Amino acid sequence: MSCKEIVRRLSDLLEGALEPAVFDRLSRHLEYCEHCRAIVDTTRHTIRFYCDTEPLPLPDDVQGSLDRALADKLTHR
């Protein structure tokens, strides 16, 4: 399995949605590829960090701008 394929399948790996044969190939690649292991670990830690935090409120001017842009998009469909 190539490093490029690891990145393409990263989401499925982290969601536990890989077929067993693909998971085995990916696991073997991660055993010797420090670069891909770092990508997987960093992504896993980033997801865990953001899932454990509360979203910050948007500043009023940003929220207003987003609301206007969305309303404009919806009326000009």
N, C-alpha and C positions, 0 to 999 in steps of 0.2 A: 504494500500500500504506500502511495506517495504522500508527501507532506501536503500537497495540494488537495488530495482526497480527504485527508484528515480534517482540514479546514472546512471542506464542503459538507462533511458529515458531523461536524462539531455539535450542531443543535440536536441532531438525533441521538448522539452519544450522551449528551447531558440530560436529555429527556428519557433516556433508557429505551429508545425506540429502534435500536439496531437489531437486525437479524443476528442470531448467535454466530454464524460463520463470519459475518462482517465484523462483529464485535471482537472475535478472536484475532482476526487479521489486524484490526486497529490496535488492540492491546499489545500484540507482538511488536508493532511499529513503535508504540510508546515506550516499550522496554529499552530501546536503543536510541531513540531520537529525543535528545534533551530539548531541542527547540519546540517540537510539537507538545511535549509534556508540559513545557512552560506555558504554551498557549492554552492548553486544556485546563491546567491548574489556575491560571490567571482568570480565565473566563468563568470557571466554576466559583472562584472566590468573589469575583465581581457580582455575579448573579446573587450569591448568598448575601453579600453586603447590601445590595439594593433591595432585596426582599425583606430584610430586617429593619429597614428605615422607613420613616413616614415621608410622604411626598411634601415638598416645600410649596407653599402657596406662590402663585405667580404675582408679580407686582401688578397693581391695578391697570397701569397703562398697557402692559403686555397683554393682560387678559382682555381688555377692551379691544385692542388691536386684533387679537385672534378671533374674538366674537364677531367683529365687523367683517373680517376676511371670510369667515365661515358663512355668515349670513349672505354676503355678496356672492360667494360660490354657489350657494343653494338657490338663490334667486335667478342666477344666470345660467342655469343648466339647459 
